[in-house]
């Protein structure tokens, strides 16, 4: 695994909440997988989840 830059800062909130960020195209690609809904901890409607982790849909990855 590549080492992280010394200036790398993880996107963490003070309350410890974490969300995965996907663009609409990336999310749609995940939904096309026939096994997506076979997993109990995946959900495509709000509140969206992937492997039990909340998902945020963002216009692009520059979005906060």
Beta strands, then each sheet from edge to edge (+ up, - down):
strand 1: 20-22
strand 2: 49-50
strand 3: 53-57
sheet 1: 1+ 3+ 2-
end
